[in-house]
Amino acid sequence: MEVIAQHGTLFIIIAVIFGLYMTWGIGANDVANVMGTSVGSGAITVKTAIIIAAIFEFAGAALAGGHVTSTIRKGIIDPDAISGSPEILLLGMLAALLAAAVWLMVASWRGWPVSTTHSIVGAVVGFAIAAIGLEAVNWGKISQIVASWVVSPLLGGTIAFVLMMSIRKLILNAEHPFEAAKRWGPVYVFLVGFIISLVTIFKGLKHLKIELSGPASFLVAAVIGLGIAFIGHLLIKKVKVDSEADKDFHYASVEKVFVPMMLFTACGMAFAHGSNDVANGVGPMAAVVGLVQSGGEVAQKSELPIWILLVGGIGIVVGLATYGYKVMQTIGTKITELTPTRGFCATMAAATTVVLASRTGMPVSTTHIAVGGVIGVGVARGIGAIDLRVIGGIVMSWIITLPIGGCLAALFYFTMRGIFL
């Protein structure tokens, strides 16, 4: 208690610095998952991807980031185990932030698309075991999170597969594919707007004191979806048949229809990612700020200040802009060959899965979901369309992330304990 009272302001400053470092790493690493499909399919440039992500990552973090943040902050460690020693939780959260940030920086430098969720969850568990013991960890919550790491890529892949098959049936196999693409395109754009609006309105805006009933949520989401579909219709209407390109590739003009549509899925995925992954950086930061402001009281629940979500949003955007290009190639070009139709399905499936998960409070990995979505569109063409060696390398980086995060957090915890206690 005395340590918190004596160094409270310093702890908040350190928490903000570490939180920015962590969210910078999230932006630098996860931009591959958010924008890799859009860039890899040739729908948008890297510069456009960064601008879109900057706006919608920030919006997702600020508007809908609160639900998952509470899971990271309170769900993984049992507060009762350390209610008499709040300084342990405070130093542990700082150690977890730094550990996850360092690992993300190393992974981004190497070009590995690792899971930021794995990084922070592993770090929090590592600190808890080192500082208190195995009993301090809420293993039930951990098992739920681990299960979500299996379920989420399967769900993302399944949605992507179904979307790809629907495009094949409704558009690619139609008598006049180009006309079919222009006819059905706005319907797919409506789905993007409707799904992301609905789930965000339904559960994501409680910390902004905005709550709507079920029917009202559906109505507002439908109106937003129709508005977005209308904009999509105007953009799609401008696309013309490219007879020369169609000679080389029968569906070249159809793919051109999906280029403006991918702008909407890119925006949706960036919003979904910001709403889910900002928690990984600001959850531990919020715990430190809450402890200092309450004078060391380990609360089961605490208000999440909006400025903490804004700090997280800023960190993610800076990471995207400065270091994101290193890992963008992996998902965009190396797993399977992407075209705008395939990229649309993979990104829409990933955005849907991430938003659903973030609204249920489950901190799933965007990396897993995005990879699952890309594999799903690859499987729609046959298993031979997927580079299994690349997938194997990605999975291996996922496996080592958890223990590395835990070991680094334990090391940093003992270091800070030696400095402050």
Rosetta blueprint (number, residue, H / E / L):
1 M L
2 E H
3 V H
4 I H
5 A H
6 Q H
7 H H
8 G H
9 T H
10 L H
11 F H
12 I H
13 I H
14 I H
15 A H
16 V H
17 I H
18 F H
19 G H
20 L H
21 Y H
22 M H
23 T H
24 W H
25 G H
26 I H
27 G H
28 A H
29 N H
30 D H
31 V H
32 A H
33 N H
34 V H
35 M H
36 G H
37 T H
38 S H
39 V H
40 G H
41 S L
42 G L
43 A L
44 I L
45 T L
46 V H
47 K H
48 T H
49 A H
50 I H
51 I H
52 I H
53 A H
54 A H
55 I H
56 F H
57 E H
58 F H
59 A H
60 G H
61 A H
62 A H
63 L H
64 A H
65 G L
66 G H
67 H H
68 V H
69 T H
70 S H
71 T H
72 I H
73 R H
74 K H
75 G H
76 I L
77 I E
78 D L
79 P H
80 D H
81 A H
82 I H
83 S L
84 G L
85 S L
86 P H
87 E H
88 I H
89 L H
90 L H
91 L H
92 G H
93 M H
94 L H
95 A H
96 A H
97 L H
98 L H
99 A H
100 A H
101 A H
102 V H
103 W H
104 L H
105 M H
106 V H
107 A H
108 S H
109 W H
110 R H
111 G L
112 W L
113 P L
114 V L
115 S L
116 T H
117 T H
118 H H
119 S H
120 I H
121 V H
122 G H
123 A H
124 V H
125 V H
126 G H
127 F H
128 A H
129 I H
130 A H
131 A H
132 I L
133 G L
134 L H
135 E H
136 A H
137 V E
138 N L
139 W H
140 G H
141 K H
142 I H
143 S H
144 Q H
145 I H
146 V H
147 A H
148 S H
149 W H
150 V H
151 V H
152 S H
153 P H
154 L H
155 L H
156 G H
157 G H
158 T H
159 I H
160 A H
161 F H
162 V H
163 L H
164 M H
165 M H
166 S H
167 I H
168 R H
169 K H
170 L H
171 I H
172 L H
173 N L
174 A L
175 E L
176 H L
177 P H
178 F H
179 E H
180 A H
181 A H
182 K H
183 R H
184 W H
185 G H
186 P H
187 V H
188 Y H
189 V H
190 F H
191 L H
192 V H
193 G H
194 F H
195 I H
196 I H
197 S H
198 L H
199 V H
200 T H
201 I H
202 F H
203 K H
204 G L
205 L L
206 K H
207 H H
208 L H
209 K L
210 I L
211 E L
212 L L
213 S L
214 G H
215 P H
216 A H
217 S H
218 F H
219 L H
220 V H
221 A H
222 A H
223 V H
224 I H
225 G H
226 L H
227 G H
228 I H
229 A H
230 F H
231 I H
232 G H
233 H H
234 L H
235 L H
236 I H
237 K H
238 K L
239 V L
240 K L
241 V L
242 D L
243 S H
244 E H
245 A H
246 D H
247 K H
248 D H
249 F L
250 H L
251 Y L
252 A H
253 S H
254 V H
255 E H
256 K H
257 V H
258 F H
259 V H
260 P H
261 M H
262 M H
263 L H
264 F H
265 T H
266 A H
267 C H
268 G H
269 M H
270 A H
271 F H
272 A H
273 H H
274 G H
275 S H
276 N H
277 D H
278 V H
279 A H
280 N H
281 G H
282 V H
283 G H
284 P H
285 M H
286 A H
287 A H
288 V H
289 V H
290 G H
291 L H
292 V H
293 Q H
294 S L
295 G L
296 G L
297 E L
298 V L
299 A L
300 Q L
301 K L
302 S L
303 E L
304 L L
305 P L
306 I H
307 W H
308 I H
309 L H
310 L H
311 V H
312 G H
313 G H
314 I H
315 G H
316 I H
317 V H
318 V H
319 G H
320 L H
321 A H
322 T H
323 Y H
324 G L
325 Y H
326 K H
327 V H
328 M H
329 Q H
330 T H
331 I H
332 G H
333 T H
334 K H
335 I L
336 T L
337 E L
338 L L
339 T L
340 P H
341 T H
342 R H
343 G H
344 F H
345 C H
346 A H
347 T H
348 M H
349 A H
350 A H
351 A H
352 T H
353 T H
354 V H
355 V H
356 L H
357 A H
358 S H
359 R H
360 T L
361 G L
362 M L
363 P L
364 V L
365 S L
366 T H
367 T H
368 H H
369 I H
370 A H
371 V H
372 G H
373 G H
374 V H
375 I H
376 G H
377 V H
378 G H
379 V H
380 A L
381 R L
382 G L
383 I H
384 G H
385 A H
386 I L
387 D L
388 L H
389 R H
390 V H
391 I H
392 G H
393 G H
394 I H
395 V H
396 M H
397 S H
398 W H
399 I H
400 I H
401 T H
402 L H
403 P H
404 I H
405 G H
406 G H
407 C H
408 L H
409 A H
410 A H
411 L H
412 F H
413 Y H
414 F H
415 T H
416 M H
417 R H
418 G H
419 I H
420 F H
421 L L
